[in-house]
Amino acid sequence: MRIRSGEPTSQGEQIQEAEREAARRRLLEQAEAERVPVEDTTRAVPDRRWRRGR
């Protein structure tokens, strides 16, 4: 059995790596679910009402 650098070696390390990967996937799924498409955002419209009094 050859061990590559960066690869988990013990069962505990493998479990931790799997948990980290699952957490990363959950975060990405949550971020995607909360993402607002650019088409759905509104543009800021300048309020020029203050110029009417001039």
C-alpha positions as CSV (number, residue, x, y, z in Angstrom):
1,M,0.0,0.0,0.0
2,R,1.5,3.3,-1.1
3,I,0.5,6.5,0.8
4,R,0.4,9.7,-1.2
5,S,1.0,13.0,0.5
6,G,-2.2,14.8,1.4
7,E,-4.2,11.6,1.5
8,P,-5.9,10.7,4.8
9,T,-4.2,7.6,6.3
10,S,-6.1,6.6,9.4
11,Q,-9.8,5.8,9.6
12,G,-10.4,8.9,11.8
13,E,-8.7,11.1,9.1
14,Q,-10.8,9.5,6.4
15,I,-14.0,10.2,8.4
16,Q,-13.0,13.8,9.0
17,E,-12.2,14.3,5.3
18,A,-15.6,12.9,4.4
19,E,-17.3,15.2,6.9
20,R,-15.4,18.2,5.5
21,E,-16.5,17.3,2.0
22,A,-20.1,16.8,3.1
23,A,-20.1,20.2,4.8
24,R,-18.5,21.8,1.7
25,R,-21.3,20.4,-0.5
26,R,-24.0,21.5,2.0
27,L,-22.6,25.1,1.9
28,L,-22.4,25.2,-1.8
29,E,-26.0,23.8,-2.1
30,Q,-27.2,26.4,0.4
31,A,-25.4,29.2,-1.4
32,E,-26.9,28.2,-4.8
33,A,-30.4,28.0,-3.3
34,E,-30.0,31.5,-1.9
35,R,-28.4,33.0,-5.0
36,V,-30.4,35.7,-6.7
37,P,-30.0,35.7,-10.5
38,V,-28.7,39.0,-11.9
39,E,-31.9,39.3,-14.0
40,D,-34.0,39.4,-10.8
41,T,-32.0,42.3,-9.3
42,T,-33.2,45.9,-9.7
43,R,-31.0,48.7,-10.8
44,A,-30.7,51.8,-8.6
45,V,-32.7,54.7,-10.1
46,P,-31.4,58.1,-9.3
47,D,-33.9,60.2,-7.3
48,R,-34.0,63.5,-9.2
49,R,-37.0,64.9,-7.3
50,W,-34.8,67.4,-5.4
51,R,-34.1,69.2,-8.7
52,R,-37.7,70.2,-9.2
53,G,-37.5,73.0,-6.8
54,R,-34.7,74.8,-8.7
